[in-house]
């Protein structure tokens, strides 16, 4: 029996990279707007941007909810070679996104004056109200495309066109930055022009993403026939958990803006807005850790692979702490310089407060770091109550409560002090909640924090694991799998079919799945339980080709891939995660 933690680490890093790209792309244009606004449009515009952000973040939740959800549902059907279901789900979700995007677009445009009055009225500045109104009207023009540019990149990844998503993000950023600069230096369109620049960049990004569907060899095809409205529910439920954290931050920002206006002025709002913009990318990366840990732990949870779940959580916590530790040290030393990027003003007190908020947020995020990994692991292992509790405490309850109390006591700076306290409380809860649940002492070990039941995980004698790097190793793996089932007195037919499945799939991977000169590695893991068998095959070969998979393993073609087809036909669940050169296929039989 052999284990290969290197491929487990590679799987996590690959999924993390994809999620980081997706999350950063969802806020990149908004961050560019914040920088240009801070440098060219003044403190009032920065305050306006801060008041606008909660609404924009709520609008941006639509893409991740459906983008993540459709990815999960479609990869399951793709693994089963059910291309008809893939396209039915794709069609109904795209139709829903167009409808939602248009509704939000019209709603934002018509309600812009009302939103301007509600969000900016407390400042007592008519200019800020006009800025907010103008921004929403400009942003509403590109709203349908904004939704699509967030939802489509992850979907294109499973259609073997990951590079196009990267190109679309980069092109959108370039167009947005260019249009922003033209707005402030040539057209002088104010906040309306800033939002219009974002809309133009979203349109460009969408057109580049949509060009994928001009390709001949593609799985995703839009067809009205066979669309099922009930598929929306499954997609929504799969995507909803990953949007909760982002929604909570929008609520928190809205409360902070209102509180700062009540105890101080618009200058304090602009200072906090500058600090919040400085950490926009860091927040996106932290949420990517949450999503990635959830995805990979979910795969191993289905396999009842206790050791790999613990390894993934430990790896995730180590990486996030290292990353946020470096961010904290950098921001503590260069807070003033970071603040100047997002807020250009002659008001020294305002700049000083922005730098203070940045330092406080740097400490807060460092303390909160492991909670993103832990809440993701809880979600992936079906501890949904603990996951939602930790998210709510981290994103809403602790920050709002601490900031409000400290703000009343110490004024605007108390908000920053409250954020530090909230980070420390979140950090403490990461250890206290598992200790209370287990009725044991506090422990920093991943195996104690994850709170898997004592009876979770297959017994060693019920697990068969082997790795292969050539055809001889594949045949040995198949034969050993057959002997494994015979030794357990399991049903002979099941053991024979699983051995045949391993032989055919691994042989195809070794023969066709690796570029010349690349080290070949295929890991096989079989768990034989009382009422189910779990088969997991993981390799570091070329990315999955869905068109070729469907062609070879079409259930309607009895002449090809008989072992693969039969096992997939017997499977209760099939999951496939493609991740930058690492393929992970799991079946429950």
ROGUVEX-812113 format. One record per residue (C-alpha): residue in one letter; x, y, z. Coordinates in Angstrom, 3 decimals, decimal comma. Layout:
A; X; Y; Z;
...
***
This chain:
X; 0,000; 0,000; 0,000;
X; 1,382; 3,384; -1,035;
X; 0,277; 6,953; -0,499;
X; 1,359; 9,930; -2,572;
X; 0,830; 13,196; -0,726;
X; 2,620; 15,054; -3,516;
X; -0,372; 14,628; -5,847;
X; -2,732; 15,622; -3,037;
X; -0,739; 18,829; -2,547;
X; -0,706; 19,419; -6,297;
X; -4,473; 18,937; -6,468;
X; -5,049; 21,504; -3,731;
X; -2,626; 24,030; -5,204;
X; -4,165; 23,650; -8,651;
X; -7,739; 24,090; -7,451;
X; -6,586; 27,040; -5,329;
X; -4,981; 28,738; -8,329;
X; -8,146; 28,403; -10,413;
X; -10,307; 29,770; -7,584;
X; -7,909; 32,665; -6,948;
X; -8,120; 33,612; -10,633;
X; -11,909; 33,430; -10,555;
X; -12,320; 35,458; -7,358;
X; -9,727; 38,086; -8,248;
X; -11,290; 38,552; -11,684;
X; -14,623; 39,324; -10,018;
X; -13,195; 42,370; -8,216;
X; -10,222; 43,367; -10,366;
X; -12,009; 46,026; -12,424;
X; -13,625; 47,470; -9,302;
X; -10,190; 47,706; -7,684;
X; -8,788; 49,498; -10,750;
X; -11,702; 51,936; -10,462;
X; -10,843; 52,503; -6,801;
X; -7,199; 53,310; -7,591;
X; -8,007; 55,740; -10,410;
X; -10,768; 57,317; -8,345;
X; -8,424; 57,837; -5,403;
X; -5,714; 59,369; -7,572;
X; -7,783; 61,666; -9,783;
X; -11,288; 62,328; -8,428;
X; -10,634; 63,266; -4,802;
X; -11,747; 62,344; -1,311;
X; -15,475; 62,779; -1,947;
X; -15,331; 60,338; -4,849;
X; -13,490; 57,816; -2,634;
X; -16,222; 58,209; -0,004;
X; -18,825; 57,683; -2,740;
X; -17,022; 54,537; -3,883;
X; -17,054; 53,210; -0,325;
X; -20,804; 53,808; -0,029;
X; -21,389; 52,152; -3,408;
X; -19,339; 49,004; -2,727;
X; -21,896; 47,038; -0,651;
X; -24,452; 47,181; -3,463;
X; -21,881; 46,248; -6,135;
X; -20,680; 43,310; -4,034;
X; -24,241; 42,084; -3,647;
X; -24,718; 42,297; -7,420;
X; -21,448; 40,416; -7,947;
X; -22,733; 37,445; -5,922;
X; -24,912; 36,303; -8,831;
X; -21,947; 35,178; -10,917;
X; -20,197; 33,071; -8,242;
X; -23,440; 31,438; -7,116;
X; -24,292; 30,176; -10,593;
X; -20,705; 29,916; -11,826;
X; -19,600; 27,625; -8,984;
X; -22,908; 25,742; -8,958;
X; -22,972; 24,995; -12,684;
X; -19,347; 23,863; -12,520;
X; -20,138; 21,304; -9,812;
X; -23,268; 19,971; -11,529;
X; -21,786; 19,871; -15,045;
X; -18,566; 18,117; -14,006;
X; -20,658; 15,366; -12,421;
X; -22,633; 14,775; -15,612;
X; -19,481; 15,133; -17,720;
X; -17,815; 12,393; -15,698;
X; -20,805; 10,174; -16,509;
X; -20,475; 11,037; -20,238;
X; -24,016; 12,521; -20,045;
X; -23,389; 15,331; -22,492;
X; -27,129; 15,801; -22,975;
X; -27,563; 16,705; -19,306;
X; -24,490; 18,942; -19,372;
X; -26,045; 21,042; -22,127;
X; -29,495; 21,084; -20,542;
X; -28,012; 22,482; -17,339;
X; -25,822; 24,894; -19,296;
X; -28,758; 26,201; -21,346;
X; -31,128; 26,790; -18,443;
X; -28,463; 28,527; -16,330;
X; -27,349; 30,796; -19,188;
X; -30,983; 31,712; -19,850;
X; -31,497; 32,495; -16,165;
X; -28,313; 34,593; -16,009;
X; -29,360; 36,676; -19,016;
X; -32,770; 37,271; -17,444;
X; -31,300; 38,141; -14,030;
X; -28,670; 40,394; -15,576;
X; -31,261; 42,344; -17,569;
X; -33,556; 42,698; -14,546;
X; -30,689; 43,967; -12,381;
X; -29,570; 46,298; -15,159;
X; -32,989; 47,921; -15,529;
X; -33,483; 47,962; -11,756;
X; -30,126; 49,666; -11,085;
X; -30,729; 52,291; -13,756;
X; -34,232; 53,171; -12,576;
X; -33,398; 53,033; -8,861;
X; -30,093; 54,914; -9,137;
X; -31,507; 58,219; -7,774;
X; -33,166; 56,392; -4,869;
X; -29,975; 54,474; -4,048;
X; -27,992; 57,700; -4,267;
X; -30,316; 59,371; -1,766;
X; -30,341; 56,365; 0,595;
X; -26,586; 55,759; 0,576;
X; -25,338; 59,321; 0,295;
X; -28,074; 61,291; 1,997;
X; -26,522; 61,017; 5,464;
X; -23,375; 62,774; 4,271;
X; -25,377; 65,941; 3,687;
X; -23,418; 66,423; 0,450;
X; -25,492; 66,707; -2,732;
X; -22,343; 66,138; -4,798;
X; -21,828; 62,681; -3,272;
X; -25,478; 61,806; -3,964;
X; -24,977; 62,740; -7,628;
X; -21,764; 60,702; -7,798;
X; -23,477; 57,592; -6,459;
X; -26,426; 58,036; -8,812;
X; -24,123; 58,485; -11,792;
X; -22,019; 55,443; -10,943;
X; -25,021; 53,128; -10,655;
X; -26,394; 54,316; -13,988;
X; -23,070; 53,759; -15,710;
X; -22,601; 50,352; -14,079;
X; -26,132; 49,218; -14,967;
X; -25,295; 49,352; -18,687;
X; -22,828; 46,490; -18,378;
X; -24,611; 44,521; -15,651;
X; -25,664; 41,527; -17,821;
X; -22,092; 41,191; -19,114;
X; -20,678; 41,634; -15,590;
X; -22,667; 38,604; -14,438;
X; -21,494; 36,505; -17,374;
X; -17,800; 37,394; -17,046;
X; -17,837; 36,066; -13,478;
X; -19,824; 32,893; -14,231;
X; -18,224; 31,735; -17,494;
X; -14,453; 31,328; -16,764;
X; -14,938; 28,349; -14,434;
X; -17,313; 26,748; -16,923;
X; -14,860; 27,132; -19,778;
X; -12,266; 25,381; -17,626;
X; -14,256; 22,141; -17,708;
X; -14,664; 22,558; -21,480;
X; -10,866; 22,425; -21,759;
X; -10,423; 26,134; -22,563;
X; -8,851; 27,561; -19,418;
X; -6,556; 29,971; -21,265;
X; -9,450; 31,947; -22,722;
X; -10,624; 32,873; -19,233;
X; -7,181; 34,257; -18,398;
X; -7,082; 36,244; -21,649;
X; -10,551; 37,671; -20,960;
X; -9,553; 38,796; -17,449;
X; -6,321; 40,434; -18,615;
X; -8,018; 42,126; -21,572;
X; -10,820; 43,391; -19,352;
X; -8,332; 44,902; -16,924;
X; -6,401; 46,646; -19,703;
X; -9,573; 48,050; -21,266;
X; -10,901; 49,160; -17,878;
X; -7,665; 50,934; -16,934;
X; -7,420; 52,625; -20,340;
X; -11,053; 53,777; -20,275;
X; -10,694; 55,004; -16,675;
X; -7,693; 57,135; -17,608;
X; -9,463; 58,498; -20,677;
X; -12,431; 59,348; -18,494;
X; -10,449; 61,353; -15,936;
X; -8,012; 63,007; -18,371;
X; -10,047; 63,570; -21,560;
X; -13,802; 63,143; -21,134;
X; -14,137; 64,211; -17,473;
X; -17,152; 61,969; -17,028;
X; -16,813; 61,700; -13,252;
X; -18,218; 58,658; -11,475;
X; -20,594; 57,885; -14,352;
X; -17,575; 57,631; -16,634;
X; -15,755; 55,368; -14,177;
X; -18,686; 52,968; -14,097;
X; -19,119; 53,158; -17,875;
X; -15,460; 52,150; -18,234;
X; -16,186; 49,054; -16,135;
X; -19,209; 48,282; -18,292;
X; -17,127; 48,526; -21,473;
X; -14,467; 46,232; -20,002;
X; -17,142; 43,711; -18,999;
X; -18,525; 43,732; -22,540;
X; -15,045; 43,121; -23,966;
X; -14,428; 40,317; -21,474;
X; -17,751; 38,700; -22,293;
X; -17,131; 38,809; -26,058;
X; -13,769; 37,090; -25,583;
X; -15,341; 34,412; -23,392;
X; -18,252; 33,955; -25,800;
X; -15,818; 33,372; -28,676;
X; -15,203; 29,962; -27,106;
X; -18,532; 28,830; -28,483;
X; -17,359; 29,443; -32,043;
X; -15,058; 26,447; -31,682;
X; -16,138; 23,221; -33,354;
X; -14,846; 20,768; -30,751;
X; -16,669; 21,882; -27,656;
X; -18,984; 20,196; -25,212;
X; -21,059; 23,197; -24,185;
X; -23,796; 23,980; -26,686;
X; -26,841; 26,126; -26,091;
X; -30,104; 24,377; -26,952;
X; -33,583; 25,264; -25,770;
X; -34,781; 21,664; -26,163;
X; -34,809; 19,685; -22,931;
X; -34,211; 22,577; -20,547;
X; -35,399; 21,761; -17,024;
X; -36,195; 24,613; -14,664;
X; -35,575; 22,345; -11,664;
X; -31,886; 22,208; -12,604;
X; -31,626; 25,823; -11,430;
X; -32,382; 24,742; -7,880;
X; -29,575; 22,189; -7,841;
X; -27,106; 24,690; -9,336;
X; -28,181; 27,403; -6,891;
X; -27,851; 25,171; -3,818;
X; -24,390; 24,006; -4,901;
X; -23,193; 27,556; -5,455;
X; -24,865; 29,318; -2,528;
X; -22,445; 28,340; 0,283;
X; -19,488; 29,865; -1,560;
X; -21,257; 33,229; -1,834;
X; -22,225; 33,544; 1,834;
X; -18,838; 34,921; 2,888;
X; -18,864; 37,584; 0,156;
X; -22,425; 38,578; 1,042;
X; -21,501; 38,926; 4,692;
X; -18,661; 41,319; 3,869;
X; -21,084; 43,487; 1,882;
X; -23,427; 43,665; 4,879;
X; -20,545; 44,520; 7,200;
X; -19,327; 47,315; 4,936;
X; -22,819; 48,800; 4,752;
X; -23,090; 48,849; 8,553;
X; -19,619; 50,364; 8,966;
X; -20,385; 53,140; 6,477;
X; -23,585; 54,059; 8,300;
X; -21,846; 53,943; 11,689;
X; -18,902; 56,112; 10,603;
X; -21,282; 58,701; 9,185;
X; -23,211; 58,724; 12,456;
X; -20,158; 59,260; 14,712;
X; -17,866; 61,162; 12,330;
X; -18,076; 62,387; 8,728;
X; -17,573; 61,494; 5,083;
X; -13,787; 61,865; 5,542;
X; -13,746; 58,845; 7,859;
X; -15,822; 56,925; 5,310;
X; -13,317; 57,711; 2,561;
X; -10,440; 56,629; 4,843;
X; -12,130; 53,303; 5,573;
X; -13,042; 52,896; 1,883;
X; -9,370; 53,329; 0,917;
X; -8,323; 50,655; 3,421;
X; -11,087; 48,299; 2,292;
X; -10,006; 48,715; -1,348;
X; -6,401; 47,976; -0,381;
X; -7,508; 44,585; 0,958;
X; -9,987; 43,704; -1,801;
X; -7,599; 41,269; -3,496;
X; -6,538; 39,756; -0,150;
X; -10,191; 39,093; 0,690;
X; -10,693; 37,463; -2,714;
X; -7,679; 35,209; -2,114;
X; -8,893; 34,305; 1,390;
X; -12,299; 33,296; 0,010;
X; -10,482; 31,257; -2,659;
X; -8,817; 29,298; 0,191;
X; -12,274; 28,694; 1,649;
X; -13,665; 27,441; -1,685;
X; -10,621; 25,315; -2,542;
X; -10,439; 23,603; 0,841;
X; -14,154; 22,852; 0,573;
X; -13,840; 21,375; -2,940;
X; -10,874; 19,109; -2,255;
X; -12,075; 17,992; 1,199;
X; -15,435; 17,129; -0,366;
X; -13,729; 14,769; -2,808;
X; -11,810; 13,002; -0,069;
X; -14,873; 12,964; 2,190;
X; -16,713; 10,987; -0,482;
X; -13,822; 8,513; -0,474;
X; -13,820; 8,385; 3,348;
X; -10,130; 9,277; 3,139;
X; -9,497; 10,672; 6,610;
X; -5,748; 11,090; 6,192;
X; -6,050; 13,123; 2,984;
X; -8,672; 15,448; 4,499;
X; -6,353; 16,151; 7,420;
X; -3,438; 16,669; 5,023;
X; -5,438; 19,141; 2,893;
X; -6,592; 21,149; 5,929;
X; -3,039; 21,288; 7,288;
X; -1,679; 22,359; 3,916;
X; -4,369; 25,016; 3,503;
X; -3,841; 26,493; 6,975;
X; -0,076; 26,568; 6,504;
X; -0,306; 28,365; 3,159;
X; -2,900; 30,913; 4,256;
X; -0,973; 31,770; 7,431;
X; 2,260; 32,204; 5,481;
X; 0,570; 34,392; 2,875;
X; -1,337; 36,587; 5,323;
X; 1,710; 36,796; 7,583;
X; 3,719; 38,303; 4,732;
X; 0,841; 40,647; 3,881;
X; 0,639; 41,771; 7,525;
X; 4,353; 42,543; 7,753;
X; 4,278; 44,433; 4,465;
X; 1,193; 46,463; 5,338;
X; 2,465; 47,309; 8,825;
X; 5,579; 48,772; 7,249;
X; 4,025; 50,427; 4,192;
X; 0,496; 51,308; 5,294;
X; 0,883; 54,981; 4,408;
X; 2,124; 54,189; 0,908;
X; -0,736; 51,717; 0,367;
X; -3,243; 54,300; 1,565;
X; -1,866; 56,905; -0,838;
X; -2,603; 54,583; -3,768;
X; -6,322; 54,618; -3,009;
X; -6,677; 58,082; -1,462;
X; -4,957; 61,212; -2,735;
X; -5,795; 64,152; -0,494;
X; -4,149; 67,046; 1,292;
X; -5,972; 66,137; 4,510;
X; -3,186; 64,572; 6,611;
X; -5,624; 63,341; 9,273;
X; -7,616; 61,477; 6,629;
X; -4,496; 59,833; 5,227;
X; -3,299; 58,945; 8,712;
X; -6,641; 57,323; 9,520;
X; -6,555; 55,334; 6,258;
X; -3,081; 54,029; 7,162;
X; -4,322; 53,145; 10,666;
X; -7,258; 51,181; 9,216;
X; -4,893; 49,351; 6,844;
X; -2,636; 48,280; 9,720;
X; -5,624; 47,096; 11,736;
X; -6,999; 45,117; 8,787;
X; -3,600; 43,514; 8,210;
X; -3,596; 42,159; 11,776;
X; -7,275; 41,189; 11,531;
X; -6,784; 39,137; 8,343;
X; -3,740; 37,359; 9,766;
X; -5,720; 36,209; 12,807;
X; -8,712; 35,257; 10,669;
X; -6,595; 33,327; 8,153;
X; -7,064; 29,770; 9,349;
X; -10,820; 30,303; 9,711;
X; -11,130; 30,414; 5,898;
X; -9,432; 27,026; 5,625;
X; -11,367; 25,578; 8,537;
X; -14,823; 26,770; 7,440;
X; -14,084; 25,369; 3,970;
X; -13,065; 22,022; 5,462;
X; -16,275; 21,953; 7,518;
X; -18,333; 22,578; 4,402;
X; -16,478; 19,890; 2,464;
X; -17,024; 17,328; 5,229;
X; -20,741; 18,170; 5,571;
X; -20,358; 20,047; 8,858;
X; -22,512; 22,790; 7,398;
X; -23,685; 24,192; 10,732;
X; -20,125; 24,755; 11,946;
X; -19,121; 26,193; 8,574;
X; -21,939; 28,742; 8,520;
X; -21,385; 29,590; 12,188;
X; -17,694; 30,291; 11,640;
X; -18,434; 32,390; 8,529;
X; -21,110; 34,404; 10,354;
X; -18,837; 35,042; 13,355;
X; -15,873; 35,994; 11,156;
X; -17,598; 38,177; 8,577;
X; -20,441; 39,768; 10,515;
X; -20,974; 39,112; 14,220;
X; -17,481; 39,719; 15,633;
X; -16,422; 42,612; 13,341;
X; -19,699; 44,509; 13,665;
X; -20,060; 43,996; 17,424;
X; -16,425; 44,814; 18,229;
X; -16,239; 47,792; 15,857;
X; -19,470; 49,309; 17,129;
X; -18,502; 48,940; 20,795;
X; -14,947; 50,223; 20,285;
X; -16,223; 52,947; 17,971;
X; -18,559; 54,293; 20,627;
X; -15,696; 54,246; 23,145;
X; -12,827; 55,578; 20,991;
X; -14,427; 57,200; 17,953;
X; -13,479; 56,420; 14,344;
X; -10,185; 54,741; 15,344;
X; -12,214; 52,425; 17,540;
X; -13,530; 50,775; 14,359;
X; -9,985; 49,692; 13,505;
X; -9,344; 48,532; 17,066;
X; -12,561; 46,536; 16,887;
X; -11,365; 44,796; 13,710;
X; -8,214; 43,601; 15,478;
X; -10,316; 42,304; 18,364;
X; -12,659; 40,557; 15,911;
X; -9,712; 38,834; 14,249;
X; -8,414; 37,573; 17,570;
X; -11,870; 36,315; 18,595;
X; -12,238; 34,486; 15,273;
X; -8,805; 32,911; 15,746;
X; -9,786; 31,786; 19,252;
X; -13,059; 30,273; 18,016;
X; -11,190; 28,126; 15,482;
X; -9,724; 26,228; 18,430;
X; -12,508; 26,669; 20,993;
X; -15,378; 25,289; 18,871;
X; -13,678; 21,921; 18,150;
X; -12,525; 21,638; 21,786;
X; -16,067; 22,227; 23,064;
X; -17,499; 19,766; 20,538;
X; -14,946; 17,068; 21,394;
X; -14,960; 17,823; 25,151;
X; -11,170; 17,954; 25,043;
X; -8,379; 20,461; 25,488;
X; -7,502; 23,082; 22,895;
X; -5,390; 21,636; 20,103;
X; -3,715; 23,219; 17,056;
X; -3,562; 19,924; 15,161;
X; -5,572; 19,660; 11,927;
X; -6,819; 16,197; 12,902;
X; -8,433; 17,676; 16,038;
X; -9,769; 20,836; 14,385;
X; -11,557; 18,978; 11,574;
X; -13,907; 17,189; 14,032;
X; -14,368; 13,997; 12,029;
X; -16,110; 11,294; 14,015;
X; -14,026; 8,529; 15,528;
X; -15,755; 6,033; 13,259;
X; -15,230; 8,085; 10,087;
X; -12,885; 6,691; 7,500;
X; -12,339; 3,262; 6,112;
X; -10,465; 0,680; 8,112;
X; -6,954; -0,005; 6,761;
X; -7,954; -3,540; 5,817;
X; -10,825; -2,145; 3,686;
X; -8,554; 0,087; 1,599;
X; -6,480; -0,820; -1,434;
X; -4,001; 1,774; -2,758;
X; -1,393; 1,532; -5,476;
X; 0,482; 3,781; -7,896;
X; 1,483; 3,034; -11,468;
X; 3,780; 4,741; -13,953;
X; 3,798; 2,268; -16,871;
X; 1,679; -0,482; -18,451;
X; 3,276; -3,152; -16,288;
X; 2,245; -1,222; -13,202;
X; -1,294; -0,815; -14,570;
X; -1,692; -4,576; -15,060;
X; -0,324; -5,195; -11,571;
X; -2,776; -2,661; -10,118;
X; -5,695; -4,347; -11,888;
X; -4,668; -7,823; -10,724;
X; -4,114; -6,658; -7,148;
X; -7,531; -5,002; -7,150;
X; -9,125; -8,298; -8,155;
X; -7,251; -10,154; -5,393;
X; -8,269; -7,444; -2,913;
X; -11,958; -8,156; -3,539;
X; -11,443; -11,910; -3,516;
X; -9,675; -11,770; -0,142;
X; -12,663; -9,895; 1,275;
X; -15,174; -12,408; -0,097;
X; -16,852; -9,540; -1,946;
X; -19,111; -10,066; -4,921;
X; -16,857; -11,485; -7,638;
X; -18,590; -9,634; -10,504;
X; -18,112; -6,262; -8,801;
X; -14,439; -6,950; -8,195;
X; -13,959; -8,060; -11,797;
X; -15,636; -4,944; -13,231;
X; -13,678; -2,574; -10,995;
X; -10,422; -4,314; -11,948;
X; -11,376; -4,003; -15,638;
X; -12,252; -0,335; -15,139;
X; -8,869; 0,335; -13,525;
X; -7,088; -1,498; -16,328;
X; -8,835; 0,339; -19,177;
X; -8,821; 3,842; -17,699;
X; -5,247; 3,712; -16,373;
X; -3,986; 2,171; -19,609;
X; -5,573; 5,013; -21,597;
X; -4,004; 7,544; -19,225;
X; -0,516; 6,024; -19,429;
X; -0,713; 5,649; -23,234;
X; -2,285; 8,944; -24,245;
X; -2,346; 11,196; -21,201;
X; 1,282; 12,223; -20,846;
X; 3,547; 14,463; -22,888;
X; 6,923; 13,050; -23,882;
X; 9,449; 13,249; -21,083;
X; 6,922; 13,984; -18,322;
X; 7,045; 11,819; -15,220;
X; 3,977; 9,570; -15,264;
X; 2,015; 8,968; -12,098;
X; -1,412; 7,384; -11,653;
X; -2,759; 6,778; -8,150;
X; -5,524; 4,239; -7,550;
X; -7,509; 4,004; -4,325;
X; -10,341; 1,541; -3,698;
X; -12,445; 1,407; -0,542;
X; -14,620; -1,654; -0,054;
X; -17,427; -0,853; 2,385;
X; -20,441; -2,777; 3,591;
X; -22,901; -1,127; 1,224;
X; -20,703; 0,684; -1,310;
X; -17,361; 0,651; -3,077;
X; -15,445; 3,867; -3,781;
X; -12,937; 4,059; -6,612;
X; -10,621; 7,054; -7,014;
X; -8,133; 7,447; -9,847;
X; -5,815; 10,448; -9,816;
X; -3,111; 11,293; -12,354;
X; -0,805; 14,138; -13,301;
X; -1,318; 13,764; -17,041;
X; -2,771; 16,123; -19,620;
X; -6,001; 17,957; -18,777;
X; -9,184; 16,032; -19,338;
X; -10,574; 16,229; -22,911;
X; -14,380; 16,125; -22,524;
X; -15,046; 15,731; -26,264;
X; -12,773; 12,701; -26,484;
X; -14,196; 11,253; -23,250;
X; -17,717; 11,485; -24,608;
X; -16,717; 10,014; -27,967;
X; -15,040; 6,987; -26,407;
X; -17,501; 6,365; -23,579;
X; -20,862; 7,364; -25,029;
X; -23,452; 5,117; -23,315;
X; -25,180; 4,694; -26,691;
X; -22,043; 3,236; -28,317;
X; -21,695; -0,388; -27,116;
X; -18,480; -0,939; -29,061;
X; -16,134; 1,221; -26,998;
X; -14,839; 1,363; -23,442;
X; -17,064; -1,450; -22,174;
X; -15,380; -1,705; -18,774;
X; -15,545; 2,040; -18,240;
X; -19,156; 2,238; -19,424;
X; -20,376; -0,590; -17,209;
X; -18,743; 0,762; -14,065;
X; -20,068; 4,266; -14,738;
X; -23,496; 2,746; -15,350;
X; -23,325; 1,062; -11,941;
X; -22,092; 4,202; -10,179;
X; -24,316; 6,025; -7,720;
X; -22,144; 9,134; -7,944;
X; -19,379; 10,315; -10,280;
X; -17,182; 13,353; -9,612;
X; -14,397; 14,757; -11,714;
X; -12,154; 17,715; -10,896;
X; -9,719; 18,921; -13,591;
X; -6,997; 21,127; -12,196;
X; -4,054; 22,332; -14,267;
X; -2,566; 19,010; -15,300;
X; -4,015; 16,968; -12,450;
X; -7,092; 14,817; -13,001;
X; -9,176; 13,430; -10,157;
X; -12,017; 10,976; -10,888;
X; -14,083; 9,446; -8,098;
X; -16,930; 6,929; -8,373;
X; -19,242; 5,502; -5,718;
X; -20,624; 2,080; -6,682;
***
